[in-house]
C-alpha cells in the first residue's frame, strides 16, 4: 500500500480495479495544519483524466504493471495498430482516446513501451522525445518583436504544430511528447 507521502507524479495506483497514473500532484495546506493532495489522474485503460482530492489518511494499492516493447505499424480511422517486436504477426490495436494527445507523434515502425495490467495490454507509452521530419512549412510572420515568432509546420505523420521561424522544409526536429512542444532542430 502506498501512503499519502508516496503519491507523486508518475506513480501508478489502483482505484476500483482500474490503473491510474498520477499526472499532477500538488500538496495544498488549509488553516491549522490540515493538508490534502490535489491530483489529476489518468485512467490508463480508457485515457480519461479525472481530478481527485486525497486526504492524508487514505492509502492506495500500487498497480501491478508490466512493460514490454511494441512496434507501431499504422493508424486508420482512430485505431492505432501495433505488433510485438519479436513477433510481427501478434498484433493489437488501441484507440485515440486510450493513447491520448501523444498519438499525434507516432510514426510507422517506431518502438513504444506497452503497459500491461492483469496480462492485458491497456496502453502504450511513447519515448519522451521523438524526431520527426518537417514536410510542409507555411510562411512565418515576424510580427511583434516582444515575443519570438513562430509558424505552422506539417510533420511527416500529418501532425500540424507551431515551430520557430527558422525551421525549414526537410528539417528533422525533436518534439517533447508529454508537452507536445518543439524542442530543437536536429542537424545532420
Secondary structure, 3 states (H helix, E strand, C coil): CECHHHCCCCCEEEECCEEEEEEEEEEEECHHHCEEEEEEEEECCCCCEEEEEEECCCCEEECCEEEEEEEEEEEECCEEEEEECCCCCCEEEEEHHHHHHHHHHCCCCCEEEEEEECCEEEEEECCCEEEEEEEEECCCCCCCCCCCCEEEEEECCCCEEEEECCCCCCCEEEEECCCCEEEEEECC
